[in-house]
Amino acid sequence: MYPRYARDKQLWSENEYFNEPAKDDIAREIWKLVDKNSPDPRYLWDVKSKKTIRVHQRHPEYVCISHTWGRWTVKLPSHVSIPGVPWKVLENTLYNVRDLPNMLLKLKYDFIWLDLFCLPQDDSPEHRAEVANQTAIFHRAKKCIAWLNDVETWDGTEAAMDYLGMKYLRTSATDPELAVSDKRVKSSISAAADHCLELMKENDEPSSWFLSLWTLQEAALCPDLQLCTRSMELLLDKTGTPISLSTLIAILSLLRTPNRSQMAEFPSDPLFDIVPECVSKPFLLGKMTKLEWLLEHLSPMDIMVASNTRTCKRSRAVAIMNALGVLDWYKTESEGGNLGTGGKEEKLVLDTFPIEFVREVARKYGTVFYTAVESVNSYRVKTHEGLWGFPDVHIGSMMPFSETHGWYTSVMNAVTVPAIQKKDHEAVASWHINENRSVRIRSAGIISCSSDSANKSPIKSFVATMEGGERLTIVQNKSAHADLHASLRELAGDKMVFYAVVLQEDYGQKSGILLQAPRTRIPKPRKRWLIKTGFFNTLESSPPTLCTAVNWCVA
């Protein structure tokens, strides 16, 4: 048994975000991802007969294939007919679609779900219904396989796994029979040093499968998916056991953070101090793609934050909506015939997601939607009319995504606070997201303000603010038990006002965000502009924070 930090698809039921909450446990309803009444896939590929079949009643066991091709379609769209497929298929420059029927024979499964052969390649109602049913299709599959069609062999990856396995055994095994000899370690290092890691290209760009936003969703739905090469060769260990994506990420996580006893026993080891390049690259892969964090936690907002690193030719919201369980906006648009996977999306927030999709995510997940961290420069502040009086560089965003996408996106994972009984503050449900990605706030749970009287009872808390520049940094207050009121007064100085706004409560302890505004009196009824500039957690119980009527617009 390999260590498994990432959840497999059978363990989604343990994820708090996708279970019905106990009565009065949290302020908003969180639904399960898969509705028991959701339909089975309408089409499957019969591997032996080499044809697409219609699933009428109970579906046979099938395997899902995750792959990417949309960004490589030929410039002059060319549709070809594949024998056995009831619709034409787009050609791409990654591989010859005509070869797929014979290539799929190598996987030795009777039935396969592959989008090109099982998803009508148009924007018909049938196509849109299947796109909205991706969660059920992937969850009900016997297995999921990631087809990395730009990877030719597993030589370097297998050598790297040998090395990582040796190191894991050497630092964790207690059975003398599992002791790793120097000879075996040297042999493993030598073998690894002679290869390049196929999962990473020469320019440190990951394999194209890791670039796609659609495959991010599929990895979240099936984190235990197996990996195969262009020629359909699975990544296996020496016993013939498939090494899944979750296994790979789990081993990287274990070796990245050894426990204290391991560090004390092996403070320095020449055999492992010199790390082959193909062994160091998997750590870079996990960090760049955010998969190490994502597959360990599998929280919905982590999926949305990770989407900033991925590329999508069009319809970014459609590519991840199933992983979030956010489908109402799509079904409404689809019924009107205005939106398919290739449809035109209007009113995009930050040129990324449709406004109705963003609002539905916020309604469904409540306060966690507003906890992501992003660095913001002065250009963004200037886009808001009336937002003035701030320094040149500003930090914060109420959105868990940005208008720039890529491996070095400025958006960081949402702040997670361990809790036993999370409860959203009632005011957050009334917050309204504007099309310009600002948030209109009429009511807020203000637990502290820098302009409050200095005689207020202290609140022990952890406070962190975000500072800008070329890179985002988080600056913690000097004492984890500092008074929240005093911390805000210190941050505000003479020119600013800081508010600590409660998002969640956990048995009397509060967590939330810091909002910053210029110390300028604005005559009513003009709204006041603020920016998010940090977050806080109180470290002791206090009475519920009441709602305060405000007239804010937060950038």
C-alpha positions in Angstrom: 0.0 0.0 0.0 1.4 3.4 -1.0 0.9 6.3 1.4 -2.1 8.4 0.3 -2.4 11.9 1.5 -4.6 12.8 -1.4 -8.2 11.6 -1.3 -9.4 9.1 -3.8 -12.8 9.4 -5.4 -14.4 7.0 -2.9 -13.4 9.4 0.0 -15.2 12.5 -1.3 -17.9 11.6 1.1 -15.6 12.5 4.0 -15.0 16.0 2.6 -16.9 18.4 4.7 -17.6 20.7 1.8 -19.8 18.1 0.0 -21.9 16.7 2.8 -25.2 17.9 4.2 -24.5 20.0 7.3 -25.9 19.2 10.7 -28.8 21.5 11.7 -27.5 25.0 12.5 -23.9 23.8 11.9 -23.1 26.3 9.2 -25.0 29.2 7.9 -25.4 28.1 4.3 -26.3 24.9 2.6 -23.5 22.9 1.0 -24.6 20.1 -1.3 -23.1 16.9 -2.3 -21.2 16.9 -5.6 -23.0 13.9 -7.1 -26.7 13.7 -7.1 -27.9 10.0 -7.0 -30.4 10.8 -9.6 -27.9 12.2 -12.1 -27.8 10.2 -15.3 -25.2 7.8 -16.5 -23.1 8.7 -19.5 -25.1 8.6 -22.7 -22.3 7.2 -24.8 -19.3 4.9 -24.3 -16.6 3.7 -26.7 -16.8 -0.1 -27.3 -13.1 -0.9 -27.6 -13.3 -4.3 -29.3 -16.0 -3.3 -31.7 -14.4 0.1 -32.3 -17.6 2.1 -32.2 -19.6 4.5 -30.0 -22.5 2.8 -28.3 -25.6 4.4 -26.7 -26.1 3.5 -23.1 -29.8 2.9 -22.6 -30.2 1.4 -19.2 -27.6 0.2 -16.8 -24.1 1.1 -18.0 -21.3 -1.5 -18.2 -18.0 -0.9 -16.3 -16.0 1.7 -18.1 -12.7 3.7 -17.8 -12.5 7.5 -18.2 -9.6 9.0 -20.2 -8.4 12.5 -19.2 -6.4 14.3 -21.9 -6.0 17.7 -23.5 -6.2 18.7 -27.1 -8.4 21.8 -27.5 -5.5 24.3 -27.7 -3.9 22.3 -30.5 -6.8 22.1 -33.0 -5.6 22.9 -36.5 -5.8 26.6 -37.4 -8.3 26.0 -40.2 -10.8 23.8 -38.3 -10.9 20.4 -40.0 -13.5 17.8 -39.0 -12.8 14.2 -39.9 -15.0 11.1 -39.8 -13.9 8.3 -37.6 -15.5 4.9 -38.4 -17.9 4.0 -35.6 -18.2 7.6 -34.3 -21.6 9.1 -35.0 -20.2 12.7 -35.3 -17.2 14.3 -36.9 -14.1 15.0 -34.8 -11.8 17.9 -34.9 -8.2 17.3 -35.9 -5.3 18.5 -33.7 -1.5 18.8 -34.0 -0.7 16.7 -31.0 -1.7 13.3 -32.4 -3.7 11.8 -35.3 -7.3 11.3 -34.1 -7.6 8.5 -36.7 -5.2 6.4 -34.8 -7.2 6.5 -31.5 -9.3 3.4 -32.0 -6.2 1.2 -32.4 -4.3 3.0 -29.6 -7.2 2.4 -27.1 -6.9 -1.3 -27.6 -3.6 -1.2 -25.7 -5.4 -0.3 -22.5 -7.2 -3.7 -22.4 -10.5 -2.4 -21.2 -13.8 -3.2 -22.9 -15.5 0.2 -22.5 -14.0 3.7 -22.4 -15.3 7.2 -22.0 -13.3 9.6 -24.1 -14.7 13.0 -24.9 -14.0 12.9 -28.6 -15.9 9.7 -29.1 -18.5 9.9 -26.3 -19.4 13.6 -26.2 -21.2 15.1 -29.2 -18.8 17.6 -30.7 -21.3 20.4 -31.1 -23.2 22.8 -28.9 -26.4 20.8 -29.0 -28.7 20.3 -25.9 -27.3 16.8 -25.7 -23.7 18.0 -25.7 -24.5 20.6 -22.9 -26.3 18.0 -20.8 -23.2 15.7 -20.9 -20.9 18.6 -20.1 -23.0 19.3 -17.0 -22.9 15.6 -16.0 -19.1 15.3 -16.0 -19.0 14.7 -12.2 -21.2 11.7 -12.3 -19.4 10.4 -15.4 -16.0 10.5 -13.8 -17.1 9.4 -10.3 -18.9 6.3 -11.7 -16.0 5.2 -13.8 -14.1 2.0 -12.7 -10.8 3.9 -13.2 -9.6 7.1 -14.6 -6.5 7.4 -16.7 -4.5 10.6 -17.6 -3.2 10.3 -21.2 -0.1 12.4 -21.4 0.2 12.4 -25.2 3.5 14.4 -25.2 5.3 11.8 -23.0 7.1 9.0 -24.9 8.5 6.9 -22.1 8.7 6.6 -18.3 12.4 6.0 -17.9 13.2 9.1 -16.0 10.0 9.0 -13.9 10.6 5.4 -12.9 14.2 6.2 -11.9 13.0 9.2 -9.9 10.4 7.0 -8.1 13.1 4.4 -7.4 15.2 7.1 -5.7 12.3 8.6 -3.8 11.2 5.2 -2.7 14.7 4.4 -1.4 14.9 7.6 0.4 11.4 7.1 2.0 12.4 3.6 3.2 15.7 4.8 4.5 14.1 7.6 6.6 11.0 5.7 7.8 11.5 1.9 7.8 11.9 0.2 11.2 12.0 -3.4 10.0 15.7 -4.5 9.5 14.6 -6.4 6.4 13.7 -3.1 4.8 17.0 -1.5 5.5 18.5 0.2 2.4 22.1 -0.6 1.6 24.5 2.0 0.3 25.0 -0.1 -2.8 21.3 0.0 -3.7 21.1 3.7 -2.9 24.1 4.5 -5.2 22.6 2.3 -7.9 19.3 4.2 -7.7 21.0 7.6 -7.7 23.1 6.6 -10.7 20.1 5.4 -12.7 18.2 8.6 -11.9 21.1 10.8 -12.9 21.1 9.5 -16.4 17.5 10.5 -17.2 15.3 13.5 -17.6 11.9 13.6 -16.0 9.3 13.2 -18.7 6.6 15.0 -16.7 8.7 18.2 -17.1 10.0 19.7 -20.4 13.4 21.1 -20.9 12.3 24.6 -20.2 10.8 23.5 -16.9 7.3 23.7 -18.4 5.2 20.8 -17.2 3.7 18.2 -19.7 0.8 19.7 -21.6 -1.7 17.6 -19.6 -0.8 19.8 -16.5 -1.5 22.9 -18.5 -5.2 22.3 -19.1 -8.0 23.7 -17.0 -10.2 20.8 -18.0 -7.7 18.2 -16.7 -7.5 20.2 -13.4 -11.2 19.4 -12.9 -10.7 15.8 -13.8 -7.7 15.5 -11.4 -9.9 16.9 -8.6 -12.7 14.5 -9.4 -10.4 11.5 -9.7 -7.1 12.2 -7.8 -6.2 8.5 -8.0 -6.1 8.6 -11.8 -3.3 6.5 -13.4 -0.8 8.0 -15.8 0.0 6.7 -19.3 2.3 7.8 -22.2 1.5 8.7 -25.7 1.5 5.0 -26.7 -0.8 4.1 -23.8 1.9 2.6 -21.5 1.0 3.0 -17.9 3.4 4.2 -15.2 4.1 1.1 -13.1 6.4 0.2 -10.3 8.5 -2.9 -10.5 5.7 -5.1 -9.1 3.4 -4.0 -11.9 1.4 -1.7 -9.6 0.2 1.6 -11.2 1.7 4.7 -9.7 -1.3 7.1 -9.6 -1.1 10.9 -9.5 -2.2 10.9 -5.9 0.6 8.4 -5.0 3.2 10.6 -6.7 2.0 13.7 -4.9 1.8 11.9 -1.6 5.4 10.6 -1.7 6.6 14.1 -2.6 4.7 15.5 0.4 6.2 13.0 2.8 9.7 13.6 1.6 9.4 17.4 1.5 8.6 17.6 5.2 10.5 14.9 7.2 9.6 14.6 10.8 11.9 15.7 13.6 13.1 12.1 14.4 14.1 11.6 10.8 16.0 14.9 10.7 17.8 14.0 13.9 18.8 10.6 12.7 19.9 11.7 9.3 21.1 15.2 9.7 23.3 14.9 6.6 23.7 12.1 4.1 26.2 12.5 1.2 24.2 9.9 -0.8 21.1 12.0 -0.7 22.7 15.5 -0.5 23.4 15.3 -4.3 19.9 15.1 -5.8 19.6 14.1 -9.5 17.8 16.6 -11.6 15.0 14.2 -12.5 14.3 13.8 -8.8 14.2 17.5 -8.0 11.8 18.2 -10.9 8.7 16.4 -9.3 8.9 18.8 -6.4 8.8 21.8 -8.8 5.9 20.1 -10.6 3.8 19.8 -7.5 4.5 23.4 -6.5 3.9 25.0 -9.9 0.7 23.2 -10.5 -0.5 23.6 -6.9 -1.4 19.9 -7.0 0.5 19.1 -3.8 -1.8 21.4 -1.8 -4.9 20.7 -3.9 -4.9 16.9 -3.7 -4.2 16.9 0.0 -7.1 19.2 0.9 -9.5 19.0 -2.1 -11.5 22.0 -0.9 -13.6 23.8 -3.5 -11.9 27.2 -3.2 -8.5 25.5 -3.7 -9.7 24.2 -7.0 -10.8 27.7 -8.0 -7.5 29.2 -6.9 -5.5 26.6 -8.7 -7.5 27.4 -11.9 -5.4 30.6 -12.2 -2.4 28.5 -13.1 -4.2 26.7 -16.0 -4.9 27.5 -19.6 -8.3 27.3 -21.3 -9.1 28.3 -24.9 -12.6 29.4 -23.9 -15.3 28.9 -21.3 -13.1 28.7 -18.2 -16.1 28.4 -15.9 -17.5 25.4 -17.8 -14.1 23.7 -17.4 -14.3 23.6 -13.6 -18.0 24.0 -12.7 -18.4 20.2 -12.1 -15.6 20.1 -9.6 -17.3 22.9 -7.7 -20.8 21.6 -8.1 -21.8 25.0 -9.5 -24.2 24.2 -12.4 -27.4 26.3 -12.1 -25.9 29.2 -14.0 -24.9 26.9 -16.9 -28.2 25.1 -17.1 -30.1 28.4 -17.1 -27.9 29.8 -19.9 -28.0 26.5 -21.8 -31.8 26.4 -21.8 -31.8 29.8 -23.5 -29.4 28.5 -26.1 -26.7 31.1 -25.2 -23.9 29.0 -23.8 -22.1 25.8 -24.6 -18.4 24.9 -24.3 -17.8 27.0 -27.4 -20.5 29.6 -26.7 -19.9 33.3 -26.2 -19.5 34.4 -22.6 -20.5 38.0 -21.7 -20.1 40.0 -18.6 -16.8 38.3 -17.5 -15.4 39.3 -14.2 -11.7 40.1 -14.6 -12.1 38.7 -18.2 -12.2 35.2 -16.6 -15.5 34.0 -15.3 -19.2 34.9 -16.1 -20.7 37.1 -13.4 -23.6 34.6 -12.7 -21.1 31.8 -12.2 -19.1 33.9 -9.7 -22.2 34.8 -7.8 -23.3 31.2 -7.6 -20.0 30.1 -6.3 -20.1 32.8 -3.6 -23.7 31.9 -2.7 -22.8 28.2 -2.4 -19.6 28.4 -0.4 -20.2 31.5 1.5 -17.4 33.1 3.5 -14.5 30.9 2.1 -15.0 32.6 -1.2 -13.6 35.8 0.2 -10.5 34.4 1.9 -8.1 34.0 -1.0 -5.0 36.2 -1.1 -3.8 38.2 -4.1 -1.3 41.0 -4.6 -2.6 44.0 -6.4 -0.7 46.9 -8.0 -1.7 50.5 -8.3 -3.0 50.1 -11.9 -5.8 47.9 -10.6 -6.8 50.5 -7.9 -7.0 53.2 -10.5 -9.6 51.3 -12.5 -12.1 52.0 -9.7 -13.6 55.4 -9.9 -13.6 57.0 -6.5 -10.9 54.7 -5.0 -8.3 57.2 -4.0 -6.2 58.1 -1.0 -4.2 54.9 -0.8 -0.4 54.3 -1.2 1.0 53.4 -4.6 0.9 49.7 -4.0 -2.1 47.8 -2.6 -2.8 44.3 -1.6 -5.9 42.2 -1.5 -8.7 41.0 -3.6 -12.2 39.8 -2.8 -12.0 37.4 -5.7 -10.2 34.0 -5.6 -9.0 34.5 -9.1 -7.3 37.1 -11.3 -7.2 38.3 -14.9 -3.7 37.0 -15.4 -3.2 33.2 -15.7 -0.1 31.1 -15.5 2.3 29.3 -13.2 3.3 32.4 -11.3 -0.2 33.8 -10.7 -0.4 36.2 -7.9 -3.4 34.4 -6.3 -2.5 32.2 -3.3 -4.6 29.5 -1.7 -7.5 30.6 0.5 -6.7 30.9 4.1 -7.8 27.8 5.9 -8.7 27.9 9.6 -9.1 24.6 11.5 -12.6 24.5 13.0 -14.9 22.1 14.8 -18.2 23.9 14.0 -17.9 26.6 11.3 -20.7 29.1 11.1 -20.8 31.9 8.5 -21.6 35.4 9.8 -25.1 36.2 8.8 -24.1 39.5 7.1 -22.0 37.9 4.4 -25.0 36.3 2.7 -26.2 39.9 1.8 -22.9 40.9 0.1 -23.3 41.5 -3.7 -20.6 41.0 -6.3 -20.5 43.6 -9.0 -19.5 43.1 -12.6 -16.3 45.1 -12.0 -15.3 42.4 -9.4 -15.8 44.8 -6.4 -18.1 43.7 -3.6 -21.0 45.9 -2.4 -21.4 45.6 1.4 -24.4 47.0 3.2 -24.0 45.0 6.4 -20.9 43.7 8.1 -19.9 42.0 11.3 -17.3 44.5 12.6 -15.5 43.1 15.6 -12.9 45.9 15.7 -12.1 49.2 14.2 -8.8 51.2 14.5 -10.8 54.3 15.4 -12.6 52.6 18.3 -11.9 53.8 21.8 -8.7 52.5 23.3 -10.6 51.4 26.4 -12.3 48.5 24.8 -11.6 45.1 26.3 -8.6 43.4 24.5 -9.1 40.5 22.2 -6.2 38.1 21.9 -5.7 37.4 18.2 -3.4 36.4 15.3 -3.2 39.2 12.7 -1.5 39.0 9.3 -1.3 41.8 6.7 -0.1 41.5 3.1 2.5 43.7 1.6 3.1 44.4 -2.0 6.0 45.0 -4.3 7.2 42.5 -6.9 6.2 39.5 -4.7 3.4 39.0 -2.2 4.6 38.7 1.4 2.5 38.0 4.6 3.6 39.9 7.6 2.5 38.6 11.0 2.1 40.7 14.1 4.9 40.4 16.6 2.9 38.4 19.1 0.4 35.7 18.2 -1.6 36.9 21.3 -1.6 40.6 20.5 -4.7 42.6 21.1 -6.7 42.9 17.9 -7.7 46.6 18.7 -4.1 47.6 19.3 -2.9 45.8 16.1 -5.4 47.7 14.0 -4.5 51.0 15.5 -0.8 50.3 14.8 -1.6 49.4 11.2 -3.8 52.4 10.6 -1.4 55.2 11.8 -2.7 58.7 11.1 -3.9 58.3 7.5 -5.8 55.0 7.4 -8.7 53.2 9.0 -8.7 49.5 9.5 -11.7 47.2 10.1 -11.7 43.6 11.3 -14.7 42.0 9.6 -15.9 38.6 10.8 -16.5 35.9 8.2 -16.8 32.8 10.3 -17.3 31.7 13.9 -16.2 28.5 15.6 -17.5 28.1 19.2 -17.0 31.8 19.9 -13.7 32.2 18.1 -13.8 34.5 15.1 -11.9 34.6 11.8 -12.2 37.1 9.1 -10.5 39.8 6.9 -9.0 43.2 7.4 -10.3 46.0 5.3 -8.5 49.3 4.8 -9.8 52.7 4.0 -8.4 56.3 3.9 -9.1 58.4 6.9 -11.4 60.7 5.0 -14.9 61.7 5.9 -17.3 61.0 3.1 -20.8 62.7 3.3 -23.7 60.3 3.2 -25.1 58.7 1.1 -21.9 58.3 -0.9 -20.4 54.8 -0.6 -16.9 54.3 0.9 -14.2 52.4 -1.0 -12.0 49.9 0.8 -9.4 47.2 0.0 -8.7 43.9 1.6 -5.3 43.9 3.2 -5.1 41.0 5.6 -6.8 38.5 7.8 -7.2 37.7 11.5 -8.1 34.9 13.9 -9.2 35.5 17.4 -7.8 33.1 20.0 -10.5 33.2 22.6 -14.3 33.1 22.7 -16.3 36.2 22.6 -20.0 37.1 22.2 -21.5 37.0 18.7 -20.6 40.0 16.5 -23.7 41.9 15.6 -24.4 43.3 12.1 -23.5 46.9 11.4 -25.1 48.8 8.6 -22.4 50.2 6.3 -22.2 51.6 2.8 -19.0 50.0 1.5 -17.6 48.9 -1.9 -14.5 46.7 -1.5 -12.1 46.4 -4.4 
